[in-house]
Amino acid sequence: MAGQVPITETPLPGIGTQYTLSTTAGRAISVVAGRDGVRRIAFYNVDDPDACGPGVRLTRAEALALAELLAED
């Protein structure tokens, strides 16, 4: 999925799938891909996942636009 960057995939029964990427800076980016097509993004410190701040809810179109921006050179 992402080359050399390890991503953890966790099934969330009845909801969808959670993907978590841990950065070298000690932060984690969590994306919950809902069965309804909505994506939710949250950020937290790897050593304290319970202290997650407010997340962002994205439609499929918004998620694709963000992915395009992030992947540009």
C-alpha positions as CSV (number, residue, x, y, z in Angstrom):
1,M,0.0,0.0,0.0
2,A,2.7,2.5,0.9
3,G,6.1,1.1,0.0
4,Q,8.5,1.2,3.0
5,V,6.1,2.9,5.4
6,P,4.5,0.3,7.7
7,I,0.8,0.7,8.1
8,T,-1.2,-1.3,10.6
9,E,-4.7,-2.5,9.4
10,T,-7.4,-3.2,12.1
11,P,-10.9,-4.4,11.2
12,L,-13.6,-2.6,13.0
13,P,-16.7,-4.8,12.8
14,G,-19.8,-3.0,11.6
15,I,-17.8,0.2,11.0
16,G,-15.0,-0.5,8.5
17,T,-11.2,-0.6,8.7
18,Q,-8.7,1.5,10.7
19,Y,-5.3,2.1,9.1
20,T,-2.6,3.6,11.3
21,L,0.7,5.0,10.2
22,S,3.4,5.9,12.8
23,T,5.7,8.7,11.8
24,T,9.4,9.0,12.7
25,A,8.5,12.0,14.9
26,G,6.5,9.8,17.3
27,R,3.0,10.8,16.0
28,A,0.4,8.5,14.6
29,I,-2.1,9.1,11.8
30,S,-5.2,7.0,12.0
31,V,-7.6,6.7,9.0
32,V,-10.9,4.9,9.6
33,A,-12.4,3.9,6.3
34,G,-16.0,3.5,7.0
35,R,-18.3,1.1,5.2
36,D,-20.4,4.1,4.4
37,G,-17.6,5.6,2.3
38,V,-16.7,8.3,4.8
39,R,-13.1,8.6,5.9
40,R,-12.1,9.9,9.4
41,I,-8.6,11.1,10.1
42,A,-7.2,11.5,13.6
43,F,-3.7,12.4,15.0
44,Y,-2.1,11.3,18.3
45,N,1.2,10.6,20.0
46,V,2.2,7.0,19.5
47,D,2.9,6.6,23.3
48,D,-0.6,8.0,24.3
49,P,-3.3,7.0,21.8
50,D,-6.0,7.8,24.3
51,A,-5.1,11.5,24.1
52,C,-6.3,11.7,20.5
53,G,-7.6,15.2,19.6
54,P,-10.6,16.0,17.4
55,G,-10.6,14.2,14.1
56,V,-11.6,15.2,10.6
57,R,-14.4,13.6,8.6
58,L,-13.9,13.5,4.8
59,T,-16.2,12.4,2.0
60,R,-14.7,10.1,-0.7
61,A,-14.1,13.1,-3.0
62,E,-12.4,15.1,-0.2
63,A,-10.2,12.1,0.7
64,L,-9.1,11.7,-2.9
65,A,-8.4,15.4,-3.2
66,L,-6.3,15.3,0.0
67,A,-4.4,12.2,-1.2
68,E,-3.6,13.9,-4.5
69,L,-2.2,16.9,-2.6
70,L,-0.1,14.8,-0.3
71,A,1.3,12.7,-3.2
72,E,2.3,15.7,-5.4
73,D,6.1,16.2,-5.9
